[in-house]
């Protein structure tokens, strides 16, 4: 049999009987066995590659088995059951349905033998040295979420240079904007109950969040978002009060409180600050739009009002505003200068 101009030998049928919908497949390279999930019979089975052995491992309490992976050295099987019910231990439960899983085993990551460009000093690469068929025979690459330093083909930044932090009540998620995949990573935090606001200090690289935050209590009814202007010594917050929705400002010690925006508001949710140009951005979940004004409330302008169902979080990074929409379950961005939008996730 030829594939991609390469002769791979004759095709051999290993199993076909009672295999109507084999969904997932995994190879045990130590004992030459194949594990598979069969949707029609709702079973997890194992078959020897020489076709002499076949056995059903699980069939009770398995509803919709899909993906499967094995760790032969540890004698473990990992499978994803769409119904999340089954005889195996639950590791992850998720509303989105993954369609495949894989296991990383360092014993299978064998380095090439003989001389190669990456053998000495990792090819001069700070992180990943990947062999290439084109000259000079290798290319330096960065782990997911990192990028090469400007003007360098070999050295990666040690941390993301641009990132998003997303508060999702019980989880804080980090999304690097340095790579085009926008892969989300959950931070290893425990006991989060209702994290709805998060901030980041780029100098110390500390992340701050609040499960329940009360800074000023007088004439506050349903405070939602908060943002800090460290150089000016101000903090801004929004209040959902249905009779008097508003956005206010005070000094960081709570003094000097003033009303910034109080008209034509219903549900002022996320707020973001441009601390260079002293602009205040906010999103209204009921009016479905994003507006901007000076930090004293003057020069108010409507910025964006399309493709928004219920804006919640809002942040500014460079020339882009990013926001979360809890009805669409999306993360979107808009170019502040041109108004062009892009769905991130």
N, C-alpha and C positions, 0 to 999 in steps of 0.2 A: 504494500500500500504506500502510495506517495502522498506526501503532504508538504506543501510549501517547497516543492522541488527537493524534498528529502525522503529517501526510502526508509520507512519505519517498520518494515516487515509485514507479514500477513496479519490481517484482522482476525481476531479470535473471539468468538462469542463465549462469555464467561457464564452468564445466566440469563434466562428469558422466561422460564416457567413462573407463572403467577406474578410476574413483574409488569403490571399494567401502567402504573405511574411511579417509577422510581424517581424521587425528587432530589434527594441529596446523596452524595457519594464521597467516601474518604478512603484512603489507602493506608494500610498498616505496612510500612516498608520493612519492618523487622521480621514479621512472620508471613509476609506475602498474602495478606487477607484484604478483602474489600468490605467495608461497612456501607450500608445504604439504608435510606428511609423510603418506605413504599406507601404512598398516599392512599391508594385504593384499599389496601388491607390494613392500613394504619399500624404498620409494624416497623421495627428497626431490626435489620438482619445483617448477618456476616456470611461472606462467601470466600472460599479459598480461591486463589488465582488459578490453580490447576484444576478447578471445578470438582474436586473430590469431596468438598465439605460445604454444607450450607445449613445455617441455623437461625431461627427466629430468637432474638434476644429480648425484645419487649413487644407486647401487643395489648396488654391491659392498661387502661387509663391513658392511652396515647391517642389523641384525637386527630391532629393534623401535623404529623412530623414533616419537617421541611429540610433544613440544612443539617449537616453533620460534620464533625471533625474528630480526630483521634490523636491521643498522645501515647504512642506505644510504650515508651520507656516507663511511663507512670501507670499504664494500664487504665487510662481514663477515656471516656467517650463524652463529647459535648454535642448536644443536638438542640435544635430550635423547634419547639412545638408552637404553632400559630395560636392554639387555644391556651397556651401557657399552663396546661394541666398535664401531668404525667408522673411516672414513677421516679424520675431523676430529680435531683436537687435543682431548684430554681436559682440561677445566678443573676439573671437580668429579666425584668419585666418592663415592657415598653408598649405604648400605644401604636407607634409606627411599626410595621411588620418587616423585619430584616429578611432578606431572601437567601443569605449565604453566610457562613462563618469559616474561619481558618485558624489554625493553631501554628504559632511560631515555635520551632524547636531548634535550639542552637546547634545541636548535633548534625542537623541537615544543612547548616550554612557553612559548607566546607570551602576553605580558601583555595584558589587555583594553585596548582603545583608548578614548579619551575620558576623562572624569572618572569616578572610582569611589572608594569609601571607603578603599581600600587604597593609593591613589596617593601620598598625602602621608604621609611618615613611617611607611610600612607600617601605617597605621591605628592607630598607637600600640602595635602588637603587638611583643613582643620577638622572636618567631620567625616564626610563620605567620599571615598575614592571609588568611582565606578569605571570598570573597564569598558572600552569603546573600540569599535572596529576601525574608526578613523583616527588619523594622527592628532595628538601624540599618543594615542592608545588608551587614554583615560580622560575622565572629566570629573571635576570636583562638584559635589552637590551638597545640599543642606537638608537636615531633617524637616519633616512637615511643620510648617509654621515659621520657619526661619528663611532668611535670604542671604545671598553673598553681599559682603560689604562693597560699597561703591568703589569702582576702580579695581576690584580684586576678583580673580577667577579661582581663588583657592580658600579664602577665609570667610566663614559665615559669622554673622552677628550671633552673640550668645543668647540673646532674648529677642522676641518680636519687637520690631520698631513701631508697628502700628497694630493695635488690637482693640477688640470690643469685649466688654464685660457685660454679661446679661444676667440679671437677677430673675430667677424663676421660682420664687417662693422657697422651695426646699432645696434648690440647687443653684450654685453660681457657675456660669459657663464662660469660658474664655475662647474667643475666636480670633485667630491671627489674620490680619489683612495683608501680610507679607507674601502669602502664597494664594494662588487663584482658587483653591479648593474650598476655602472657608470652613475647614474642619472644626467642629465644636469639641472642646474638651471640658469635662466637668471637673471642677476643683475638688480635691479630697477634703471636704468639710463635713462636719457632723452636726446634727441637732438644729439644722435650719428649719424654722417653722413658717415664717412669712416674710422672707426677704424680698422687698419690692423696690429697694433703692441701693445703688452701689456706686462707688467712686474709686479712683486710682491716683496715687501720688507717684508721678514718674521719677521724682528725685530719690525717694526711698524704696520705690517699687513695692510699696505696701498697698493692699486692697482693703478698702473700708466698706462695710455694709451695715445695714440696720434691719433688725426684725421688727422693732417697734421704736419709733423715734419721736420724742416730744421735746422741742426746744423752747417754744413759746406756747402758753396755754390760753391766754386771754383772747377772746373773739376768734378762736380756732374751732372748726367744726369737723372737717374731714381732710386734714392735710395729706397731700398725695406725694408730690415730688419735691426734692430739695437739691440745690446746686450751690457750690461755693466759688466765690471770686477771691482767691487767696491774696493777690497783690493789692486789691482794693480793700480787703478786709470786710467783704460783704457776704451775706448768704441770702438766697432767694428761695421761696417756696410757693407752691400752689395749694389752694384750698377749694375743695369740691362743694362747699356750702351751697345748697340749691337756691336759697334766697339771695345770697350775696357771694357768688363765686368770685375768686380774686387771686391775684399773684402779688406777693408782698416782698419787701426787702428789709433787712436790718443789718447792723454790725454783727460781727461774729460773737460778741458777748450778749446779743439780744437787744442792745440799745439802738436808738436811731431808727426805729421801725417806721416805714412809710408804705403807702399803697401805690403799687406800680401800675397794675391793670385791673379794672373792675367792670368795664362795660363790654357788652357783646361777648360774654363768656358763659359757658354752661358747665362743661366738665374739663377744666384745665388739668391735663395729665402730666406728661413729661415736659421738663424744661431743660434748656441747655444754654450755656453762656459762651460767647465769643469774647474772651478776656483781652484780646488784642485790640479789637475794634469797639469793645464795650457795647455789644448787642445781646439782647435777650430773645431766645427762641422758645416757643411753646407749641404744644399740640392739644387741640380740643377734641376729646373723644366723641362728643355729641354733635358738634358742628362739622367734624370730619375735615379738619384743615390744620395747616401749620402757619403760624404768624411770627413776625419779628418786630422788635421795637428797640429804641435806645433804653438804657438801664434806668431811666427815670420815667419810662412810659411814653415818651414822645416819638414821633416819626414811625407810627405803627403801620405795618404793611402786611398784607396777606401773601404768603410765599407759595403755598401748594395746597390743592384741594381735590386732587383726583386719586383714584385707587386707594382710598382710605376708608375703612369701615369703623374701626375703633382703635385709634392710636393710643398707646400706653406709655412706653418708655421712649426717651428722646436723648440723643447725644450728638455733639459736634466733634468732628475729627478732620482737621485740614479744611478742605473746601467742600466737605460732604456732611450732610445731616443724616444720621441713622435713626430709625424708629422701629418699634415693635408694634404689630397689629394683633390684638388678642382675638379678634373675630376671624381674620384671615389666617392667623397663626403663621405670620411671615415676619421676616426682618428685611426692611427696605432701606434704600438710601436715596438722597436727592442731591444733585449738584447745586450748591447755594447760588452760584453765579448764573447758570444756564437754566436751572429748573428741571434738567433731565433726571429721570428716576431709574432705579435698578433694583430688582428683587435679589437679596442676598441669600435667603434661605426660606 
